[in-house]
């Protein structure tokens, strides 16, 4: 099972929804992300947030469609997407989580949404933000060394960005510019725009956090 969360950033295209939302998946919507679900005739299992982005008629349509409506007060510490991720982590301990609609729109929201990948509740989980040709994942080696496989195609772009501090002991396989036990430091852009040589690449990290941005070739 997979949990797909629709956030309230730039709405995903019909192509993205068809690509990522499969039969049997659970669909959660973070507040205004439910508008995208309604527009595409989707029935979310859960809508969560303070509902400040939804009109009364949209709320009525969601209730009529059988959605569980989890309303939170506007004065809260968490963003609506954060609430959705926490709920997804609680509902299933092993489901892959795919986030759509998290990028685009306000830059502070987009940055905050990427930072959510480092939430303690998501540690050890397969979580990605999907946006058009881009997938954003976090390789988390804060507690122990970590390995991440990237499935795609030759010519795809892979950027590796240290996240929240320097990352060390990085080894890569299947990338044009290899790293062999090296570090990536906050500030320099050395890890940007590597290229996949085959249909699968592997990144191993000894310590730290590494944001992996995989962009499929056109």
N, C-alpha and C positions, 0 to 999 in steps of 0.2 A: 504493500500500500504506500501511496505517496500523498503528502499534503501539499496542495498548491494554495498560496496566499496571494490574493489580489490587493495591492496597496493603492494609495491614492496619488501616485505620481503620474507620469505620462502613461496613458492607457496602453496596454499591449495590443498589438494588431490581431486580427482574426487568425493570421498565420501562426503567430506565437501561441495563441490560445489552443489552436488545434495541435501544435507541436508538443506542448507541455502538459495539457490537461487530457488525461487518458481515462477510459472507462474504469470505474472502481476507485479513482482518486477522490480524496476529500477536498472540498473547496471551501476555504475560509476567506472572508473579505474583511479588510481593515477599513472601516467607515466608508469613505467615498469610493473605495475600490468596488463596493457593491453596485455602484452605478454602472460600471463596466460590465459586471455580471448580468444585470438587467438588460443592458443594451444588446448583449449577445444571446439572450434567452437562456442564460445559465441559472441554475438553482443552487446557491451556496448552502452548505449545511450550517455554517455559522457566520454571523456578522458581528464584529466586535469594535468597540470604540465609543466615543462620546456622541456620535451621530450628528455632529455639527455640519457635516458636508452633505447630508441627505435631506431631501424634501419629504414632507409628510406622505405624499402619494407614493414615493419610492419605498419608504418604510412599510407602508401598507402592502405594497406588492411583494416585498421580501417576506413579510409575515404570511401572506397568502400562499407563497411558494414553499412554506415549511421551514424557513430558516430559523435557527435558534438566535435570538437577538440578545446580545450581551452588552448592555449599555453601561458605560462608566462615566463618572462626573468629568466635566471639562477641566476642572482644577485637579490634575493628576501629574505624577512624576513621569509616567511612561507615555511614549507616543502610541498611536493606535496600532501601528505595525508591530511595535515591541509587545503590546498586549497579545496580538495574534500569534507571534512567535512563542511567547511563553505558554499560551494555550496549546499550541501544536506540540510543544515539548512535553506537556503534561498528558495530552491525549494519547500519544504514542511514543514509546521509548526508542523505536528503531526506524520509523518511517523517514524516508527522504523528504526534505522540505525544499520546495521551489517557490521563489518569490518573484512575482510579476508586478510591474507597475511601480517599482521602487525607485527608478531613476527618472531623469527628466524633471521639468518643473523647477522648483526652488533648489538652489545649490546646497543650502544648509540641510534641507530634508534629504537630498541624495547622499550627502556625506554622512549624515546621521544614520541613514539606512544601511550604508556599508559598514559603519562601526558596529551595528547590531550583530554582525556575524561573529563578533568576539564575545558575545554574551556568555556567561558561565553556563547557563541552561542549555546552550547549544554545543558545548564541548563534546567532541567525539561523534557529532551528528553529521550526516551528509546534507549540507545546506548550500544552495546557490541562489544568486540573484541573476535572473535571465532578462535580457533587454535586447531585442533584435538579434543581431549576430553575436552579441557579447554574453559571456557567462562570467560571473564574479564569485570566486570561492575563497575560503580562508584555510591556509595550512597552519595548524596550531601545534607548535612544538614547545609550548610553555612548560608543560609538565614532563614530557618525554619526546624523543625524536619522532618525527611524523613523516609519512610518505603519502603522496597524492598522484594518482594516475590521471592523465588528460587524454580523453578520446576525441579525435577530430580527424583532420586530414593534413597531408603535406601542404605547406604554404600558409597554414593558419598562424596567426600571431598570438604569442604568449608573453605577457608582461608579469614580472615578479617584483612586487613592491614591499619593502619592509613596513610593518604595520605596528605602530605603537612603540617602536624601538628597533634597534639593529637586530638582524637575523643572521645566524651563524651556522657553519657546517652545511652549506647548501651543495647538494650534488644534483645534477640533471642528466637525463638520458633522452635522446631523440630530439634535442634542440640544436639549432645551428651554432649558437654561441654557448658552449658548455660551461658549467660551473663545477669545480672539483674540490669540494670541501671549503668553499670560499664564503665570505660574508657579504651581505648587502646592507648598506648603512643608510639611515634616514638622512635625506638631503640629496645626495647624488642620484641621478636617474639611470644608473647602469643597467638595471633589470628591465628596462622598457623595450618593447618591440623585438623580442626574440622570435624565432620562426621554427615551427615544427617540421621535422624532416620526414616523419612517417605518420601513420594513423594513430600512434600512441606515444606520448611522452610521459616521463616520470620525474617528479621533483621530490627530493628528500631534504628535510630540514632538521638540523641537529638541535637548535635552540632558537626560540623566538616565534614571531608571527609573520607570515608571508601572505600577502594578498596576491592571488593568482587571477589574472584577467585573460580569458581565452576568447579570441575573436575569430570566428570562422571566416575563411577566405571567401570572397564573392564568387 
